[in-house]
Amino acid sequence: DDRAGGKAEEDDDEEEDEDDAQGAMAAEADEEEGFEDHYAALGLAEAALEGAPSREELRRAFRRLALRFHPDKVARQGLSAAAQAAARERFEAIARANEALQDDARRAAFEAVYARRR
Protein backbone atom coordinates (compact mmCIF):
# COMPACT_ATOMS: atom_id res chain seq x y z
CA ASP A 1 0.00 0.00 0.00
CA ASP A 2 1.40 3.37 -1.03
CA ARG A 3 -0.01 5.10 2.02
CA ALA A 4 1.81 2.76 4.40
CA GLY A 5 5.08 3.25 2.51
CA GLY A 6 4.61 7.03 2.51
CA LYS A 7 3.90 7.04 6.24
CA ALA A 8 7.05 5.01 6.94
CA GLU A 9 9.15 7.44 4.88
CA GLU A 10 7.69 10.41 6.78
CA ASP A 11 8.54 8.73 10.09
CA ASP A 12 12.11 8.12 8.87
CA ASP A 13 12.41 11.78 7.83
CA GLU A 14 11.17 12.94 11.24
CA GLU A 15 13.68 10.67 13.00
CA GLU A 16 16.49 12.04 10.82
CA ASP A 17 15.41 15.62 11.62
CA GLU A 18 15.44 14.81 15.34
CA ASP A 19 18.89 13.20 15.01
CA ASP A 20 20.18 16.27 13.13
CA ALA A 21 18.78 18.61 15.80
CA GLN A 22 20.31 16.54 18.59
CA GLY A 23 23.65 16.46 16.76
CA ALA A 24 23.58 20.23 16.32
CA MET A 25 22.78 20.72 20.00
CA ALA A 26 25.63 18.39 21.00
CA ALA A 27 28.04 20.25 18.71
CA GLU A 28 26.90 23.55 20.20
CA ALA A 29 27.49 22.22 23.73
CA ASP A 30 30.97 21.03 22.71
CA GLU A 31 31.76 24.46 21.30
CA GLU A 32 30.62 26.13 24.50
CA GLU A 33 32.75 23.81 26.65
CA GLY A 34 35.82 25.00 24.77
CA PHE A 35 34.52 28.55 24.66
CA GLU A 36 37.23 31.15 24.37
CA ASP A 37 36.17 34.72 25.12
CA HIS A 38 37.67 36.58 22.19
CA TYR A 39 36.56 39.96 23.51
CA ALA A 40 38.36 39.34 26.80
CA ALA A 41 41.48 38.21 24.92
CA LEU A 42 41.50 41.58 23.14
CA GLY A 43 40.72 43.54 26.30
CA LEU A 44 37.25 44.47 25.03
CA ALA A 45 35.02 42.56 27.45
CA GLU A 46 33.57 45.72 29.00
CA ALA A 47 32.99 47.36 25.63
CA ALA A 48 31.24 44.19 24.43
CA LEU A 49 28.67 44.51 27.21
CA GLU A 50 27.49 47.75 25.59
CA GLY A 51 27.38 46.19 22.12
CA ALA A 52 29.61 44.45 19.64
CA PRO A 53 32.87 46.36 19.11
CA SER A 54 33.41 47.77 15.62
CA ARG A 55 35.99 46.36 13.24
CA GLU A 56 38.12 49.44 13.92
CA GLU A 57 38.00 48.84 17.70
CA LEU A 58 38.98 45.21 17.12
CA ARG A 59 41.84 46.22 14.84
CA ARG A 60 43.22 48.76 17.31
CA ALA A 61 42.97 46.35 20.26
CA PHE A 62 44.65 43.56 18.31
CA ARG A 63 47.46 45.81 17.12
CA ARG A 64 48.12 47.23 20.59
CA LEU A 65 48.27 43.80 22.24
CA ALA A 66 50.09 42.06 19.38
CA LEU A 67 52.87 44.62 19.59
CA ARG A 68 53.08 44.19 23.35
CA PHE A 69 53.09 40.36 23.40
CA HIS A 70 54.80 39.50 20.10
CA PRO A 71 57.29 36.68 20.80
CA ASP A 72 60.16 38.45 19.01
CA LYS A 73 59.67 41.62 21.02
CA VAL A 74 59.35 39.72 24.30
CA ALA A 75 62.51 37.71 23.53
CA ARG A 76 64.50 40.94 23.17
CA GLN A 77 63.38 42.07 26.63
CA GLY A 78 65.47 39.39 28.32
CA LEU A 79 62.56 37.84 30.22
CA SER A 80 62.66 34.36 31.71
CA ALA A 81 61.70 31.36 29.58
CA ALA A 82 58.46 31.03 31.58
CA ALA A 83 57.55 34.66 30.97
CA GLN A 84 58.33 34.27 27.28
CA ALA A 85 56.14 31.16 27.08
CA ALA A 86 53.29 32.98 28.81
CA ALA A 87 53.63 35.90 26.42
CA ARG A 88 53.63 33.50 23.45
CA GLU A 89 50.42 31.86 24.71
CA ARG A 90 48.84 35.28 25.16
CA PHE A 91 49.92 36.34 21.67
CA GLU A 92 48.40 33.16 20.22
CA ALA A 93 45.10 33.83 22.03
CA ILE A 94 45.10 37.41 20.73
CA ALA A 95 45.74 36.18 17.18
CA ARG A 96 42.95 33.55 17.44
CA ALA A 97 40.54 36.19 18.72
CA ASN A 98 41.40 38.60 15.93
CA GLU A 99 41.10 35.92 13.27
CA ALA A 100 37.72 34.75 14.58
CA LEU A 101 36.25 38.22 14.99
CA GLN A 102 37.40 39.51 11.60
CA ASP A 103 35.60 36.65 9.80
CA ASP A 104 31.88 37.48 9.55
CA ALA A 105 30.64 33.87 9.81
CA ARG A 106 32.90 32.98 12.73
CA ARG A 107 32.05 36.24 14.49
CA ALA A 108 28.31 35.53 14.14
CA ALA A 109 28.80 32.06 15.63
CA PHE A 110 30.88 33.52 18.47
CA GLU A 111 28.29 36.24 19.12
CA ALA A 112 25.52 33.63 19.39
CA VAL A 113 27.41 31.67 22.05
CA TYR A 114 28.63 34.85 23.76
CA ALA A 115 25.07 36.17 24.08
CA ARG A 116 23.93 32.93 25.75
CA ARG A 117 26.82 33.04 28.22
CA ARG A 118 26.24 36.63 29.36
C-alpha positions as CSV (number, residue, x, y, z in Angstrom):
1,D,0.0,0.0,0.0
2,D,1.4,3.4,-1.0
3,R,0.0,5.1,2.0
4,A,1.8,2.8,4.4
5,G,5.1,3.3,2.5
6,G,4.6,7.0,2.5
7,K,3.9,7.0,6.2
8,A,7.1,5.0,6.9
9,E,9.1,7.4,4.9
10,E,7.7,10.4,6.8
11,D,8.5,8.7,10.1
12,D,12.1,8.1,8.9
13,D,12.4,11.8,7.8
14,E,11.2,12.9,11.2
15,E,13.7,10.7,13.0
16,E,16.5,12.0,10.8
17,D,15.4,15.6,11.6
18,E,15.4,14.8,15.3
19,D,18.9,13.2,15.0
20,D,20.2,16.3,13.1
21,A,18.8,18.6,15.8
22,Q,20.3,16.5,18.6
23,G,23.7,16.5,16.8
24,A,23.6,20.2,16.3
25,M,22.8,20.7,20.0
26,A,25.6,18.4,21.0
27,A,28.0,20.2,18.7
28,E,26.9,23.6,20.2
29,A,27.5,22.2,23.7
30,D,31.0,21.0,22.7
31,E,31.8,24.5,21.3
32,E,30.6,26.1,24.5
33,E,32.8,23.8,26.7
34,G,35.8,25.0,24.8
35,F,34.5,28.6,24.7
36,E,37.2,31.1,24.4
37,D,36.2,34.7,25.1
38,H,37.7,36.6,22.2
39,Y,36.6,40.0,23.5
40,A,38.4,39.3,26.8
41,A,41.5,38.2,24.9
42,L,41.5,41.6,23.1
43,G,40.7,43.5,26.3
44,L,37.3,44.5,25.0
45,A,35.0,42.6,27.5
46,E,33.6,45.7,29.0
47,A,33.0,47.4,25.6
48,A,31.2,44.2,24.4
49,L,28.7,44.5,27.2
50,E,27.5,47.7,25.6
51,G,27.4,46.2,22.1
52,A,29.6,44.4,19.6
53,P,32.9,46.4,19.1
54,S,33.4,47.8,15.6
55,R,36.0,46.4,13.2
56,E,38.1,49.4,13.9
57,E,38.0,48.8,17.7
58,L,39.0,45.2,17.1
59,R,41.8,46.2,14.8
60,R,43.2,48.8,17.3
61,A,43.0,46.3,20.3
62,F,44.7,43.6,18.3
63,R,47.5,45.8,17.1
64,R,48.1,47.2,20.6
65,L,48.3,43.8,22.2
66,A,50.1,42.1,19.4
67,L,52.9,44.6,19.6
68,R,53.1,44.2,23.3
69,F,53.1,40.4,23.4
70,H,54.8,39.5,20.1
71,P,57.3,36.7,20.8
72,D,60.2,38.5,19.0
73,K,59.7,41.6,21.0
74,V,59.4,39.7,24.3
75,A,62.5,37.7,23.5
76,R,64.5,40.9,23.2
77,Q,63.4,42.1,26.6
78,G,65.5,39.4,28.3
79,L,62.6,37.8,30.2
80,S,62.7,34.4,31.7
81,A,61.7,31.4,29.6
82,A,58.5,31.0,31.6
83,A,57.5,34.7,31.0
84,Q,58.3,34.3,27.3
85,A,56.1,31.2,27.1
86,A,53.3,33.0,28.8
87,A,53.6,35.9,26.4
88,R,53.6,33.5,23.4
89,E,50.4,31.9,24.7
90,R,48.8,35.3,25.2
91,F,49.9,36.3,21.7
92,E,48.4,33.2,20.2
93,A,45.1,33.8,22.0
94,I,45.1,37.4,20.7
95,A,45.7,36.2,17.2
96,R,42.9,33.5,17.4
97,A,40.5,36.2,18.7
98,N,41.4,38.6,15.9
99,E,41.1,35.9,13.3
100,A,37.7,34.8,14.6
101,L,36.3,38.2,15.0
102,Q,37.4,39.5,11.6
103,D,35.6,36.7,9.8
104,D,31.9,37.5,9.6
105,A,30.6,33.9,9.8
106,R,32.9,33.0,12.7
107,R,32.1,36.2,14.5
108,A,28.3,35.5,14.1
109,A,28.8,32.1,15.6
110,F,30.9,33.5,18.5
111,E,28.3,36.2,19.1
112,A,25.5,33.6,19.4
113,V,27.4,31.7,22.0
114,Y,28.6,34.9,23.8
115,A,25.1,36.2,24.1
116,R,23.9,32.9,25.8
117,R,26.8,33.0,28.2
118,R,26.2,36.6,29.4
